[in-house]
Amino acid sequence: MFFRTARKPPEDSSTTLAAAADTPAATSAPVPEPPFRPGVEPHPAAAEANADFTWRKRIHERLLDTIDLRRRDLNRMSDDELRAETTALVREIIAAEAALPGGLDREQLCSEVLDEAIGLGPLETLLADESVNEIMVNRFDQIFVERGGRIAPHPTTFTSDRAVLGVIERIVAPLGRRIDESSPMVDARLRDGSRVNAIIPPLALKGPTLTIRKFARRALEVADLVRMGSLSHEMAAFLRTCVEQRRNVVVSGGTGSGKTTFLNLLSNFIPDGERIITIEDAAELRLRHSHLVSLEARPSNLEGRGAISIRDLVRNALRMRPDRIVVGECRGGEALDMLQAMNTGHEGSMTTLHANSPRDALARLETLVLMAGMDLPLAAIREQIASAVDIIVQQTRFACGARRLTSITELTGMEGGRIQLQELFRFERRTADSPTADPSGGHFTGCDAVPGFYDELRRQGVALDLHLFDRKRS
């Protein structure tokens, strides 16, 4: 299904609608150029040296002018009519270009212009490419993609700011969102689960910017991460025991370190039959359990009303008789509600947060609890954390693009007003003086420390392998 409007003046581009971004055949009317904004520097013209780019831009501009001159009511057209008429117009314009180089592939040129005018432009192939994890449009002539943890520039670009703005509107409009000068930022989720963030002028100084974190079509299994060197067999076996035996786990790491991926993997260790409530800002978790309720926060509407926060959902989840609560990421006061849930009969709950080490994760948790607005003394907050959280799993993304589970740490209690930590596993790098070095020379090892809760599990008759924690020499 397609959504479209007739071409509007530049100052009213926000009304352009189109098909869902995850539908390959999505089309809409071309979108006009945003108005010039003082203080915005023009983009470098390096890309225009390429003949294909130059002709694609020229044909696209002529297409917009032709549609304007003919004053076609695009809203009354069916999907097929819109595509057929636009295709005919593009071919007519190409045929009229006597100066078009003979070696230029006219069918390819027509296809590229159509993609940009009524589709998703150069993003079409990137969204279909399963090797691409993330797409970053910095400006119309600069696109970067991440493959296998490495970021590299993409050779194909858009022809103008208006083309990028058109794609952004075609992506967000079917999701019930809008983007314009009064609301210049959008954070949303596509129907296939991919996360989209867009920001336009006047906030984005060099033109509309778009970031898409693609949703993997196949959820990774623990065997995949072991094979990729993200963790060891011993680590995986221990974490499975933690989840099955209802330990509370926090996954810590920086942006793009793989926290959500790992949380999803841990969640799938939960025995089937338990009632699980997942709560996320933008739904990314894919659990395969039969007794599952998935909740997603909602931003405010254009009037600033109707927002439902993560904290609202955590509080509501406590009334839904959950066995476990899984929060995609704690960013604010919901951390206090999460800790209280872990302490009041919802053992085995899990969440993630942004921190660079297990000790930093504790400090981050303290800060988030204070954001709840309750006047709690620091000692009480630390007691709450120490009694609620059992394990901190630290994820790290290295400069080479590799993602590793670099530490598994147990919280062992309080001493002298400070939470005590015991590291159980770590990833040791040979170049320890350079934390961002290529980790290929490192290895995973136990730390010769057995977790304190193993005594309780032994008394319950749980079979345990203590050799998992043996230190390995490089």
Buried (B, 14 or more C-beta within 10 A) or exposed (E): EBBBBBBBEBEEBBEBBBBBBBBEEBBBBBBBBBEEEEEBEEBEEEBEEEEBBBBBBBBBBBBBEBBEEEEBEBEEBEBEEBBEBBBEBBBEBBEEBEEBEEEBEBEEBBBBBBBBBBBBBBBBEBBEEEEBBBBBBBBBBBBBBBEEBEEEEBEBBBBBBBBBBBBBBBBBBBBEBBBBBEEBEBBBBBEEBBBBBBBBBEEBEBBBBBBBBBBBEEBBEBEEBBEBBBBBEBBBBBBBBBBEBBBBBBBBBBEBBBBBBBBBBBBBBBEEEBBBBBBBBBBBBBBEBEEBEBBBBEBEEEEEEEEBBBBBBBBEBBEEEBBBBBBBBBBBBBBBBBBBBBBEEBBBBBBBBBBBBBBBBBEBBBEBBBBBEEEBEEEEBBBBBBBBBBBBBBBBBBEEBBBBBBBBBBBBEBEEEEBEBBBBBBBBBEEEEEEEBBBEEBBBBBBEBBBEBBEEBEEEEEEBEEEBBEEEEE
